[in-house]
Amino acid sequence: MSPEQRYVFETTGYLHLKNALDEDELQRAQQAAERYINTPTEHLPDGFGRISETNPIHEKYRWAFAFDRALEHLTMHPATWPIIKELTANKPCLVGGGNLAVDTHEYPANPIHGGGMGAMKVLGVNHNGLNSPRGFGNPGTVCADFFNVFWYLSDVQAGDGGLIVVPGSHKSEFEFPSETLHESEDSLTQGMVNITLNAGDAIIIPEFVLHGTLKWKPRDRERRFLHLQFAPQYNMMRRDALCRAMDKATKARLAAETQELIEVAWSSHEKEISKRNIIRLI
């Protein structure tokens, strides 16, 4: 992570990486997403397809990163990989998400969620263990216990709706009034921002930074993004981690590097992928 990125991330709580994908990478990822969406369920591999939810906020397509190598490539893309490694203190693990999310006009806003009390409970600069809740990471680096990477495959223009963030909320000592809803850009509480991203952009945001979505307004365009969730490989060691949730056939579709990425492990274990600064799957 560059000094500028480190400062912006630690201060605001998120990073917006513009034009992270080159033209070829973006086109291949968009085409893969289009194939997934338009393939009839009965023709998809077992385990793939739309996710049924009681109260959906997006249309979601399961295991999208495993559907095509162009989407799998985004799990360790050169633009985000060094940042993922730093935020996990070189113990990277893809622990959740992996789905393709699609917003259309029919879906509701996603109320503000996330958040945590106290700056150092979420992410912090580790100076030899001082002022940090965790005992890992190199001095002068930033660490995050659980964070999202959103890869955008379509443009979001001003006034469209989409992602909203409360910058700096990871540092707040006050509880957010969760009963407040935000249905339009005009109703945003002071201090909130509606982030517009272009296809090929990525945004990295810890789960503990307050965020949500405004209702998607366009009727002729969709908001499409690949949602990935990362944590240190030993964090939570949870039962619903991808390595346990994915069936063997789906996991077998993944490159060896990605199979290692999704594995949880003890803090003492060093993954082979963590030794590599650049990984390209396409």
C-alpha angles and dihedrals in degrees: 000000000000119000089250093051091046092052094046093046095048092044103042099022098236144061127220110202108197121208091000091157123060119227095266094047092049094048092049092048092048092049091049091051090048091052092050094049094046099043111101112245092242090059095050122095115265112282095026126106141074119333114234114219133175094227106019121190094182136019102253132199114202124238093358092161088061094047097077135006090236089065094038087056088068093065091073103016115164091242094058105022097083089048093048089050093051095046090052094041088246092306099107124181131169098219106167150358112041090157132127109237122203124190120200132172091265095066123086129237117275108235119233110279141163121053135135138208115258133020098249095050092072114031133343148160111271112220104179089311096309119133091002130110093214135061100223139079133066121278110276095021130116122236131194127189098208127003144165131232114199116194111198118217096176136042124263114202130196109283095021095106121226130123121025124184136185101221114220094013090129086071097050121121091192129080117247114241094245094188089074114101127195116207100163141022090254092061097055113130115241110276096030120114131202104217117214116202133183127224106279094034124117131202126200117202132162115236089238093063108093110253142149140147137266117227111278107249107188115093095191099048137051133214108233126182141154111237118210128175123202137186137160107290093249098041111122092338081219126193093231094056114134093252089062099034097053119084119235095253093054093045090051089061090064126093115254090253092055092046088057092045094059095049118105114221143170118277091249092061119095115207117218091231090058088065091060122082095194127036122177121184095181 
